[in-house]
Amino acid sequence: MCGFAGFSDAGMTREDMRTTAEHMLAAVAHRGPDGAGRLHHRGVTLAHCALTFTDPDHGTQPFVSASGATALVFNGEIYNHAELRAELRAAGVALRTGSDTEVLVELYELRGTRMLDRLRGMFAFVLHDARTGTTVLARDPMGKKPLYYTRVPNGIAFASELTALLRHPAAPRVPDLGALADYLVFQAFCAPASAVRGVSKVRPGSCVTHERGELRETEFWRPRLAPGTGARRGPGLREAEQRFEELFRAAVARRVTSTDRRLGVLLSGGLDSSAVAAVAQQLRPGQPVPTFSAGFVDPDFDESDHALAVARHLGTEHHVVRIGGPDLAGVVESELAYADEPLADPSLLPMRLVCRAARAHVRGALTGDGADELLLGYRYFQAERAIELLLRVLPAPRLEALARQLARRLPARSGNLPVAAALGLLAKGLRASPEHRFYLSAAPFTPGELPGVLTPEAGAELAGHDPFAEVSRLLRDQPGLSQVQLSQLAVTTHFLRDVILTKTDRGGMRSALELRSPFLDLDLVEYGNSLPTGLKLHRFTGKYLLRRIAADWLPPAVVRRTKLGFRAPMAALLRGELRPLLLDTLSTASLRRGGLFDTGAVRLLIDDHLGGRRDTSRKLWALLVYQLWAESLTARPRASETPAYPALS
């Protein structure tokens, strides 16, 4: 894993190039502690910091092709680089190193951007082709690695993180109100937008080319589902089990065996991460795999006993990271204001603490991310299936009232989302279309609530804004999908790509810890997407295939367990350890300086939550995270920090 930055440098002095590159790269120094480099390549300056896994002695970046025509900076890993290396050699290319970086640059010179279809891995990279003057920015299909860019007077600037891009002297610094509206609904700034107007993110599965002053976007992959819901439209159960297990084992093996460095597993004790740990341990017999889990002081959030039971069953080297309110508050106060851009998922806090502890033992770890989206594991999908069936016999108003009634009668608790809460949240969005329902049920603010929390001036700029535009784009040309399938693709669009994977990347890379997600292996994803819904959500049992496969590896209690989720006790934190920060950051004076949020509406949310009248923690957390970032945007020095590395030559 790495970090990089760069910019078109026509008209700049060498000193300006060097200084700008140093200050941009210093902002992502945490992503690559193994060294840094800079290169001026015929009109483009490239800078890179490394966290090495493959051929660290010869894959130094920026990397230049044997012809000298193409230069590259790359963040990620290409898991099938050995296969691609063989193809290059068969085509007569003489390779000089064993690095996947060289494979990328030489494959581009051989095939151009068509080579993107052949890559299997996680990546964000920028290459400059001096033959045509073209700069190519590309991001992997799932969006595991971030990539930002903006126009500058002499071309473009780009970086692994927004913080680095904003250190370019010509970068814009005005908040994007449309993107802010999306953030308040989705909890994240969703590609292709960013928190700053004029700064874009490369979409997952896309490349952006800059040539002769023009930007052009090309999508090379998007998620597609096989139409229909029945189990008869596809392979039989046994065949699907065999193929899925084969692909899953290969996905874990790609990530474990592609490096000589020791890898761990982030183990929650749930089915997904336990299955990953099981296969990882099978690949290293006699060598206990390091596993890491969060142990929350609040018992409603703690799954550490389950993780410990799995670790003992598998024989891993297990570590529990004990987390209390002061630990979570410490992450907020020490780091959140300087985060890349706002992310309102509270689980980023414990993720950050677990990754920090894991980095003391390993440089990389596997996760169970992606299984719930791929195999319909969330309770929302079970509720969506129930809605799909019940709407055939009940009108929507009657079903909405029934869901609320059931939610009131079922046992409730204050920890991770139980069935009652899932029903209650879904009831709020029941009359919406399936592809919107997941977000409307769980959004900090629904689109209809935004005018009430924003100032009239800010709200006026959002007239006609559609937060679901990207969801609609990905659903285009995919007819015949069931309600569950529409919900699945919508959840993948933003919750997986923009929330979960942003959290994973940020939580790990702040500690220079590389996180790898086998369930998001492209071959496995494409096979899972081709399967009928009934093989993934069997009646009301999600992750049906995985449960059957993992029954031979894990204790029955783990295979049968209902997902709890990885969350932080935000309601209690805002009333306790974070109360002073909340009151200061969302004070009337602070909000007036920003000029975006209605002070009276925010004050009411605070009073209701602190007074115990209602839980407004999701709304307050989203506002707090954004306001911390917005204040740092204006206060953060742009060119005075000492670079994290010696001066780049």
VMD Tcl script that draws the C-alpha trace (Angstrom):
set ca {
  {0.00 0.00 0.00}
  {1.16 3.47 -0.74}
  {0.26 7.09 -1.14}
  {0.93 9.38 -4.07}
  {0.38 12.84 -5.45}
  {1.18 14.66 -8.67}
  {0.37 17.51 -10.98}
  {0.89 19.00 -14.39}
  {3.97 21.18 -13.99}
  {4.21 23.22 -17.19}
  {5.40 26.73 -16.37}
  {6.56 25.88 -12.85}
  {10.11 26.35 -11.65}
  {12.03 23.34 -10.36}
  {11.86 24.77 -6.86}
  {8.07 25.16 -7.10}
  {7.76 21.58 -8.38}
  {9.86 20.24 -5.53}
  {8.13 22.26 -2.81}
  {4.63 21.46 -4.04}
  {5.41 17.74 -4.33}
  {6.92 17.65 -0.83}
  {3.96 19.30 0.83}
  {1.38 17.23 -1.02}
  {3.20 14.00 -0.22}
  {3.64 14.93 3.44}
  {-0.15 14.79 3.82}
  {-0.19 11.08 2.90}
  {3.07 10.08 4.59}
  {1.15 7.73 6.92}
  {0.26 5.59 3.90}
  {3.87 4.75 3.08}
  {6.57 4.75 5.76}
  {9.13 2.77 3.73}
  {10.46 5.68 1.68}
  {9.53 8.28 -0.90}
  {10.49 9.49 -4.33}
  {9.72 12.17 -6.89}
  {9.99 12.36 -10.65}
  {9.56 15.07 -13.28}
  {8.29 13.28 -16.39}
  {7.96 15.54 -19.42}
  {5.35 17.93 -18.06}
  {4.05 15.99 -15.06}
  {5.51 15.72 -11.55}
  {4.87 12.45 -9.71}
  {5.57 11.81 -6.00}
  {5.13 8.56 -4.08}
  {5.53 7.08 -0.59}
  {5.70 3.32 -0.17}
  {4.47 0.52 2.04}
  {6.11 -2.37 0.21}
  {4.89 -5.95 -0.20}
  {6.11 -7.08 -3.63}
  {9.81 -6.89 -4.63}
  {10.58 -3.94 -2.31}
  {14.15 -3.61 -3.61}
  {13.22 -3.10 -7.25}
  {9.69 -1.69 -7.39}
  {10.59 1.83 -6.25}
  {8.18 4.48 -7.45}
  {7.61 6.63 -9.41}
  {8.35 3.83 -11.86}
  {9.37 4.40 -15.49}
  {8.89 1.88 -18.29}
  {11.87 0.37 -20.07}
  {11.18 2.65 -23.04}
  {11.13 5.70 -20.78}
  {7.82 6.79 -22.31}
  {5.51 5.93 -19.42}
  {5.80 6.82 -15.74}
  {3.55 5.46 -13.00}
  {2.54 5.97 -9.37}
  {0.46 3.15 -7.93}
  {-1.38 2.40 -4.69}
  {-2.52 -1.17 -4.16}
  {-1.58 -4.63 -5.29}
  {-2.18 -6.65 -8.45}
  {-2.77 -10.21 -7.26}
  {-2.49 -11.83 -10.68}
  {0.78 -10.08 -11.56}
  {2.60 -13.42 -12.01}
  {0.09 -14.48 -14.66}
  {0.32 -11.11 -16.38}
  {4.12 -11.22 -16.22}
  {4.06 -14.51 -18.12}
  {1.85 -12.93 -20.80}
  {4.24 -10.01 -21.15}
  {7.22 -12.28 -21.55}
  {5.34 -14.32 -24.15}
  {4.79 -11.07 -26.03}
  {8.53 -10.39 -26.01}
  {8.67 -7.88 -23.17}
  {11.90 -8.11 -21.16}
  {11.01 -7.43 -17.53}
  {13.59 -6.04 -15.13}
  {11.97 -6.63 -11.71}
  {9.57 -8.91 -9.86}
  {7.20 -6.08 -8.94}
  {3.57 -5.71 -9.87}
  {4.31 -2.03 -10.52}
  {6.45 -2.89 -13.54}
  {3.75 -5.24 -14.81}
  {1.25 -2.36 -14.82}
  {3.42 0.06 -16.74}
  {4.62 -2.44 -19.35}
  {1.13 -3.90 -19.81}
  {-0.14 -0.38 -20.49}
  {2.51 0.17 -23.16}
  {1.48 -3.12 -24.75}
  {-2.31 -2.80 -24.56}
  {-3.23 0.71 -23.46}
  {-6.21 1.12 -21.15}
  {-7.66 -2.18 -22.42}
  {-5.35 -3.78 -19.88}
  {-7.74 -2.70 -17.09}
  {-10.00 -5.66 -17.90}
  {-7.15 -8.05 -17.07}
  {-6.27 -6.71 -13.63}
  {-7.26 -8.57 -10.48}
  {-6.52 -6.70 -7.31}
  {-7.06 -3.43 -5.52}
  {-5.60 -0.35 -7.09}
  {-5.60 3.33 -7.77}
  {-2.89 4.52 -10.13}
  {-1.89 7.41 -12.34}
  {0.38 7.04 -15.33}
  {1.74 9.60 -17.74}
  {2.28 8.61 -21.36}
  {4.80 11.01 -22.86}
  {4.15 9.66 -26.35}
  {0.73 11.32 -26.42}
  {0.93 13.63 -23.41}
  {-1.92 11.67 -21.83}
  {-2.39 11.25 -18.08}
  {-4.49 8.23 -17.08}
  {-6.15 7.89 -13.66}
  {-7.69 4.50 -12.86}
  {-9.45 2.91 -9.90}
  {-10.31 -0.74 -9.21}
  {-13.85 -2.07 -9.84}
  {-14.97 -2.06 -6.21}
  {-13.29 1.22 -5.26}
  {-11.00 -0.17 -2.58}
  {-8.38 2.53 -3.06}
  {-9.18 6.28 -3.30}
  {-8.14 8.69 -6.04}
  {-8.93 12.43 -6.20}
  {-8.26 14.91 -8.98}
  {-8.95 18.51 -9.96}
  {-8.20 20.90 -12.77}
  {-5.43 23.41 -12.19}
  {-4.38 26.24 -14.53}
  {-1.69 24.19 -16.29}
  {-3.55 20.85 -16.39}
  {-4.61 18.60 -13.52}
  {-3.52 17.66 -10.01}
  {-4.23 14.33 -8.30}
  {-3.62 12.52 -5.03}
  {-4.50 9.50 -2.91}
  {-6.26 11.73 -0.38}
  {-8.13 15.00 -0.51}
  {-5.86 16.46 2.16}
  {-2.88 16.06 -0.15}
  {-4.67 17.50 -3.16}
  {-5.67 20.60 -1.19}
  {-1.99 21.37 -0.61}
  {-1.56 22.17 -4.28}
  {-1.47 25.97 -4.46}
  {-4.14 26.10 -7.18}
  {-6.55 23.58 -5.65}
  {-10.09 24.82 -4.89}
  {-11.21 24.98 -1.24}
  {-14.95 25.78 -1.34}
  {-17.33 23.15 0.12}
  {-19.58 21.37 -2.37}
  {-23.18 21.78 -1.15}
  {-24.61 19.09 -3.41}
  {-22.05 16.62 -2.14}
  {-22.76 17.77 1.44}
  {-26.44 16.97 0.92}
  {-25.48 13.48 -0.26}
  {-23.21 13.06 2.76}
  {-26.05 13.87 5.14}
  {-28.09 11.09 3.52}
  {-25.42 8.46 2.76}
  {-22.88 9.20 5.55}
  {-20.12 9.66 2.96}
  {-19.05 11.88 0.09}
  {-19.95 9.67 -2.83}
  {-17.91 9.34 -6.02}
  {-17.57 11.10 -8.36}
  {-18.08 14.09 -6.04}
  {-15.98 15.14 -3.06}
  {-16.37 17.49 -0.12}
  {-14.80 20.32 -2.17}
  {-16.40 21.86 -5.22}
  {-14.27 21.27 -8.29}
  {-12.52 18.22 -6.83}
  {-13.65 14.81 -8.11}
  {-13.06 11.20 -7.20}
  {-12.50 8.64 -9.94}
  {-15.51 6.33 -9.91}
  {-14.88 2.67 -9.00}
  {-14.32 0.62 -12.13}
  {-13.47 3.69 -14.19}
  {-10.53 5.53 -15.67}
  {-10.22 9.22 -16.40}
  {-7.85 10.47 -19.09}
  {-6.49 13.98 -19.42}
  {-5.20 14.85 -22.86}
  {-4.76 18.27 -24.49}
  {-6.76 19.92 -21.73}
  {-9.75 17.58 -22.04}
  {-10.99 15.11 -19.41}
  {-12.71 11.92 -20.52}
  {-14.19 9.21 -18.27}
  {-14.49 5.57 -19.33}
  {-16.20 2.90 -17.23}
  {-14.58 -0.52 -17.64}
  {-16.65 -2.42 -15.02}
  {-19.91 -2.11 -13.14}
  {-21.85 -4.54 -10.91}
  {-24.55 -6.50 -12.73}
  {-27.03 -9.05 -11.40}
  {-28.75 -11.92 -13.17}
  {-32.47 -11.03 -13.47}
  {-35.00 -13.07 -11.53}
  {-35.34 -14.47 -8.02}
  {-35.84 -18.20 -8.32}
  {-33.16 -20.81 -7.65}
  {-34.00 -22.63 -10.87}
  {-32.40 -20.01 -13.11}
  {-28.82 -21.01 -12.49}
  {-26.61 -23.78 -11.18}
  {-27.85 -26.31 -8.66}
  {-27.04 -25.92 -4.99}
  {-24.19 -28.44 -4.95}
  {-22.60 -26.99 -8.07}
  {-22.87 -23.46 -6.72}
  {-21.38 -24.52 -3.38}
  {-18.42 -26.17 -5.05}
  {-17.69 -23.27 -7.39}
  {-18.16 -20.59 -4.74}
  {-15.86 -22.40 -2.32}
  {-13.26 -22.83 -5.05}
  {-13.33 -19.12 -5.88}
  {-13.36 -18.07 -2.22}
  {-10.36 -20.23 -1.38}
  {-8.54 -18.83 -4.41}
  {-9.40 -15.28 -3.32}
  {-7.95 -15.81 0.15}
  {-4.90 -17.57 -1.30}
  {-4.22 -14.70 -3.72}
  {-4.03 -12.30 -0.83}
  {-2.04 -14.54 1.51}
  {0.50 -15.99 -0.91}
  {1.15 -12.88 -3.02}
  {3.61 -11.63 -0.40}
  {6.27 -13.08 1.86}
  {5.22 -10.72 4.62}
  {3.14 -12.00 7.50}
  {-0.57 -11.11 7.30}
  {-3.24 -11.15 10.01}
  {-7.04 -11.22 10.04}
  {-9.44 -8.72 11.61}
  {-11.72 -11.19 13.38}
  {-15.11 -10.05 14.70}
  {-16.39 -13.52 15.57}
  {-19.08 -13.28 12.89}
  {-19.38 -15.68 9.97}
  {-17.60 -13.56 7.34}
  {-14.31 -12.82 9.07}
  {-14.32 -16.26 10.69}
  {-14.54 -17.93 7.27}
  {-11.64 -15.78 6.03}
  {-9.57 -16.68 9.12}
  {-10.36 -20.38 8.66}
  {-9.07 -20.51 5.09}
  {-6.09 -18.27 5.90}
  {-5.10 -20.64 8.71}
  {-5.50 -23.66 6.42}
  {-3.03 -22.03 4.04}
  {-0.47 -21.68 6.85}
  {-0.59 -25.03 8.70}
  {1.55 -25.02 11.80}
  {1.95 -21.23 11.66}
  {-0.73 -19.54 13.78}
  {-2.27 -16.64 11.87}
  {-2.44 -13.43 13.95}
  {-6.06 -12.41 14.53}
  {-7.31 -9.16 16.04}
  {-10.67 -8.23 17.52}
  {-12.28 -5.32 19.36}
  {-13.35 -5.86 22.95}
  {-15.87 -3.15 23.88}
  {-16.43 -2.16 27.48}
  {-20.14 -1.72 26.62}
  {-21.52 -5.30 26.50}
  {-24.18 -4.38 23.92}
  {-21.39 -3.81 21.40}
  {-18.94 -6.49 22.46}
  {-18.39 -9.62 20.36}
  {-14.92 -10.43 21.65}
  {-16.03 -13.68 23.32}
  {-17.28 -14.96 19.98}
  {-14.03 -13.95 18.29}
  {-12.01 -15.67 21.01}
  {-14.03 -18.88 20.56}
  {-13.32 -18.86 16.82}
  {-9.63 -18.16 17.39}
  {-9.35 -21.09 19.77}
  {-11.18 -23.36 17.35}
  {-8.86 -22.41 14.48}
  {-5.67 -22.19 16.54}
  {-4.82 -18.61 15.62}
  {-2.60 -16.20 17.53}
  {-5.33 -14.01 18.95}
  {-5.18 -10.41 20.20}
  {-8.07 -8.48 21.79}
  {-8.02 -4.69 21.70}
  {-9.95 -3.38 24.71}
  {-11.96 -0.27 23.81}
  {-13.82 2.08 26.11}
  {-15.41 5.48 25.73}
  {-12.21 7.45 26.42}
  {-10.37 5.45 23.73}
  {-13.02 6.25 21.12}
  {-13.17 9.90 22.16}
  {-9.38 10.08 21.88}
  {-9.53 9.09 18.20}
  {-12.08 11.83 17.54}
  {-10.13 14.54 19.27}
  {-6.68 13.60 17.97}
  {-7.41 12.64 14.38}
  {-10.89 13.26 13.05}
  {-10.46 16.93 12.24}
  {-7.51 16.01 10.02}
  {-9.19 13.09 8.26}
  {-9.25 12.94 4.48}
  {-12.86 14.07 4.20}
  {-15.90 13.56 6.45}
  {-17.19 10.02 6.96}
  {-20.13 9.65 9.36}
  {-19.75 5.92 10.02}
  {-18.97 5.70 13.77}
  {-17.36 2.28 13.33}
  {-14.35 4.10 11.87}
  {-13.34 4.83 15.47}
  {-12.94 1.23 16.71}
  {-11.59 0.23 13.30}
  {-8.85 2.80 13.73}
  {-7.96 1.47 17.19}
  {-7.88 -2.18 16.09}
  {-5.75 -1.35 13.06}
  {-3.34 0.67 15.17}
  {-2.88 -2.31 17.52}
  {-2.57 -4.80 14.64}
  {0.17 -2.74 12.99}
  {2.45 -3.54 15.94}
  {2.39 -7.19 14.79}
  {1.74 -7.24 11.01}
  {1.88 -4.95 7.96}
  {-1.35 -6.26 6.46}
  {-4.57 -8.02 7.43}
  {-7.54 -9.71 5.78}
  {-11.13 -8.63 6.47}
  {-14.62 -10.05 5.93}
  {-15.86 -6.93 4.14}
  {-18.20 -7.45 1.21}
  {-19.87 -10.74 2.18}
  {-23.09 -9.08 3.36}
  {-23.50 -7.13 0.13}
  {-22.51 -10.05 -2.08}
  {-24.56 -12.72 -0.31}
  {-27.46 -10.68 1.11}
  {-26.45 -10.93 4.75}
  {-27.92 -7.71 6.14}
  {-31.23 -7.84 8.02}
  {-32.46 -5.21 5.60}
  {-32.43 -7.80 2.84}
  {-34.52 -10.15 4.97}
  {-36.93 -7.29 5.66}
  {-36.94 -6.42 1.95}
  {-37.87 -10.01 1.12}
  {-40.71 -9.83 3.66}
  {-41.90 -6.53 2.19}
  {-41.76 -7.99 -1.31}
  {-44.05 -10.83 -0.23}
  {-46.37 -8.84 2.04}
  {-47.01 -6.08 -0.49}
  {-48.70 -8.70 -2.64}
  {-51.47 -9.02 -0.06}
  {-51.36 -5.77 1.98}
  {-51.47 -2.12 0.87}
  {-48.38 -0.08 1.75}
  {-50.07 2.05 4.49}
  {-51.30 -1.07 6.28}
  {-47.90 -2.74 6.04}
  {-46.18 0.41 7.30}
  {-48.40 0.47 10.37}
  {-47.82 -3.23 10.96}
  {-44.03 -2.84 10.79}
  {-44.13 -0.05 13.34}
  {-46.40 -2.06 15.60}
  {-44.06 -5.07 15.47}
  {-41.05 -2.86 16.14}
  {-42.70 -1.57 19.31}
  {-43.55 -5.03 20.59}
  {-40.26 -6.78 19.91}
  {-37.50 -6.60 22.55}
  {-35.27 -3.56 22.10}
  {-31.76 -2.82 23.24}
  {-29.33 0.04 22.82}
  {-26.55 -1.86 21.10}
  {-26.18 -3.14 17.56}
  {-29.18 -3.08 15.28}
  {-31.78 -5.70 16.36}
  {-34.75 -6.89 14.32}
  {-37.04 -4.36 15.97}
  {-34.86 -1.45 14.94}
  {-34.51 -2.83 11.40}
  {-38.29 -3.05 11.08}
  {-38.77 0.42 12.52}
  {-36.23 1.97 10.20}
  {-37.59 0.22 7.16}
  {-41.10 1.34 8.01}
  {-39.93 4.94 7.51}
  {-39.05 4.25 3.89}
  {-41.68 1.66 3.08}
  {-43.47 3.72 0.46}
  {-40.21 4.46 -1.37}
  {-38.77 2.41 -4.21}
  {-36.63 -0.60 -3.16}
  {-33.38 0.97 -4.35}
  {-33.97 3.97 -2.07}
  {-35.42 2.20 0.96}
  {-32.16 1.09 2.62}
  {-30.82 4.63 2.69}
  {-34.07 6.35 3.62}
  {-34.50 3.96 6.54}
  {-31.01 4.52 7.97}
  {-30.01 7.99 6.75}
  {-28.87 10.54 9.33}
  {-31.11 12.97 7.41}
  {-33.61 12.05 4.72}
  {-33.69 14.32 1.65}
  {-36.92 15.84 2.98}
  {-35.20 16.82 6.25}
  {-32.30 18.66 4.62}
  {-34.04 22.06 4.18}
  {-34.74 22.08 7.91}
  {-31.13 21.64 8.99}
  {-29.47 23.86 6.36}
  {-29.61 27.64 6.20}
  {-32.10 29.02 3.65}
  {-29.20 30.17 1.45}
  {-27.58 26.73 1.45}
  {-30.89 24.96 0.97}
  {-31.73 27.13 -2.03}
  {-28.69 25.81 -3.88}
  {-30.05 22.26 -3.61}
  {-33.21 22.86 -5.63}
  {-33.67 19.86 -7.92}
  {-30.71 17.97 -6.44}
  {-31.12 14.17 -6.64}
  {-29.03 12.24 -4.09}
  {-29.87 8.97 -5.84}
  {-28.46 9.93 -9.24}
  {-25.54 7.50 -9.02}
  {-27.83 4.67 -7.89}
  {-30.06 5.34 -10.90}
  {-27.06 5.37 -13.22}
  {-25.89 1.94 -12.09}
  {-29.38 0.47 -12.33}
  {-29.80 1.75 -15.87}
  {-29.96 -1.03 -18.48}
  {-30.57 -3.71 -15.85}
  {-34.25 -4.62 -16.34}
  {-36.13 -7.46 -14.68}
  {-34.55 -7.21 -11.24}
  {-36.51 -8.11 -8.13}
  {-36.98 -5.73 -5.20}
  {-34.25 -7.53 -3.25}
  {-31.87 -7.24 -6.20}
  {-32.60 -3.54 -6.65}
  {-31.84 -3.05 -2.96}
  {-28.65 -5.11 -3.27}
  {-27.26 -3.00 -6.11}
  {-28.18 0.20 -4.30}
  {-26.41 -0.93 -1.14}
  {-23.34 -1.79 -3.20}
  {-23.36 1.60 -4.92}
  {-22.81 3.76 -1.86}
  {-22.81 1.82 1.41}
  {-20.18 -0.70 0.32}
  {-18.11 1.47 -2.01}
  {-18.29 4.87 -0.35}
  {-18.83 3.99 3.33}
  {-17.42 0.53 4.13}
  {-14.41 0.61 1.82}
  {-13.59 4.22 2.69}
  {-13.63 3.24 6.36}
  {-11.46 0.19 5.67}
  {-8.89 2.12 3.68}
  {-8.77 5.04 6.07}
  {-8.78 2.94 9.24}
  {-5.90 0.84 8.00}
  {-3.78 3.34 6.17}
  {-3.70 5.85 9.02}
  {-1.50 3.18 10.65}
  {0.17 2.05 7.40}
  {-1.72 -1.23 7.67}
  {-2.83 -2.79 4.39}
  {-6.31 -4.37 4.55}
  {-7.33 -7.00 1.99}
  {-10.91 -8.17 1.36}
  {-11.21 -11.65 -0.20}
  {-15.00 -11.44 -0.60}
  {-14.42 -8.52 -2.97}
  {-12.19 -10.50 -5.30}
  {-13.55 -9.65 -8.74}
  {-13.91 -13.27 -9.91}
  {-15.82 -14.13 -6.74}
  {-18.01 -11.01 -7.00}
  {-18.92 -11.73 -10.61}
  {-19.82 -15.33 -9.81}
  {-21.86 -14.29 -6.77}
  {-23.70 -11.68 -8.84}
  {-24.55 -14.30 -11.45}
  {-26.29 -16.56 -8.93}
  {-30.04 -16.55 -8.31}
  {-31.19 -14.72 -5.20}
  {-32.49 -17.95 -3.68}
  {-28.96 -19.34 -3.34}
  {-27.89 -16.28 -1.35}
  {-31.04 -15.41 0.61}
  {-32.74 -18.77 1.18}
  {-36.20 -18.00 2.53}
  {-35.05 -15.57 5.26}
  {-31.53 -16.91 5.78}
  {-28.86 -14.66 4.33}
  {-25.41 -15.80 3.18}
  {-26.92 -19.23 2.63}
  {-24.11 -20.54 0.43}
  {-21.40 -19.37 2.79}
  {-23.13 -20.93 5.80}
  {-23.23 -24.30 4.05}
  {-19.61 -24.08 2.94}
  {-18.26 -22.87 6.27}
  {-20.06 -25.60 8.24}
  {-16.99 -27.82 7.73}
  {-14.59 -25.16 9.06}
  {-16.32 -23.46 11.97}
  {-18.35 -24.31 15.08}
  {-22.11 -24.59 14.40}
  {-22.85 -21.62 16.67}
  {-20.71 -19.36 14.47}
  {-22.28 -20.61 11.26}
  {-25.79 -20.00 12.61}
  {-25.11 -16.65 14.31}
  {-27.07 -13.58 13.27}
  {-24.94 -10.65 12.26}
  {-24.55 -7.93 14.90}
  {-22.36 -5.51 13.01}
  {-19.34 -3.44 13.99}
  {-20.47 -0.22 15.63}
  {-19.56 2.32 18.26}
  {-21.77 3.45 21.19}
  {-22.25 6.89 19.71}
  {-25.39 7.87 21.64}
  {-23.60 7.38 24.96}
  {-20.38 8.99 23.74}
  {-22.13 12.19 22.72}
  {-23.77 12.41 26.14}
  {-20.51 11.57 27.91}
  {-16.91 11.81 26.73}
  {-17.70 13.79 23.57}
  {-20.20 16.19 25.13}
  {-17.73 19.11 25.48}
  {-16.51 18.69 21.90}
  {-20.09 18.45 20.64}
  {-21.19 21.63 22.39}
  {-18.13 23.54 21.24}
  {-18.01 22.36 17.64}
  {-21.76 22.76 17.05}
  {-22.08 25.98 19.01}
  {-24.02 28.83 17.48}
  {-20.83 30.82 16.92}
  {-19.09 27.93 15.18}
  {-22.05 27.17 12.93}
  {-22.44 30.82 11.97}
  {-18.80 30.93 10.87}
  {-19.47 28.05 8.51}
  {-22.75 29.50 7.31}
  {-24.24 26.16 6.20}
  {-26.35 24.81 9.07}
  {-29.39 26.34 10.76}
  {-28.33 27.09 14.32}
  {-31.78 26.69 15.82}
  {-32.38 23.30 14.23}
  {-29.01 22.01 15.39}
  {-29.55 23.36 18.90}
  {-32.85 21.45 19.08}
  {-31.12 18.21 18.06}
  {-28.51 18.73 20.77}
  {-31.04 19.58 23.49}
  {-33.25 16.60 22.64}
  {-30.33 14.18 22.72}
  {-28.61 15.48 25.84}
  {-31.96 15.82 27.58}
  {-32.88 12.22 26.82}
  {-36.06 13.12 24.91}
  {-34.97 11.28 21.74}
  {-31.85 9.75 20.29}
  {-30.52 12.13 17.63}
  {-26.99 10.73 17.74}
  {-26.86 9.77 14.05}
  {-27.73 13.30 13.01}
  {-25.41 14.91 15.53}
  {-22.52 12.64 14.61}
  {-22.84 13.50 10.92}
  {-22.93 17.21 11.73}
  {-20.05 16.99 14.22}
  {-17.77 15.11 11.84}
  {-18.46 17.55 9.01}
  {-18.03 20.64 11.15}
  {-14.70 19.40 12.54}
  {-13.46 18.88 9.00}
  {-14.85 22.20 7.72}
  {-13.11 24.14 10.48}
  {-9.82 22.41 9.74}
  {-10.26 23.20 6.05}
  {-9.87 26.89 6.77}
  {-7.45 26.57 9.69}
  {-5.11 23.96 8.22}
  {-1.78 25.42 6.98}
  {-1.29 24.89 3.29}
  {2.46 25.07 2.85}
  {4.13 25.43 6.22}
  {4.25 21.86 7.52}
  {7.59 20.14 7.73}
  {7.61 17.29 5.20}
  {7.49 13.82 6.70}
  {10.46 12.79 4.54}
  {13.81 14.35 3.74}
  {13.70 16.69 0.75}
  {12.83 14.81 -2.43}
  {15.58 14.88 -4.99}
}
mol new
graphics top color blue
foreach p $ca { graphics top sphere $p radius 0.5 }
foreach p [lrange $ca 0 end-1] q [lrange $ca 1 end] { graphics top cylinder $p $q radius 0.2 }
display resetview
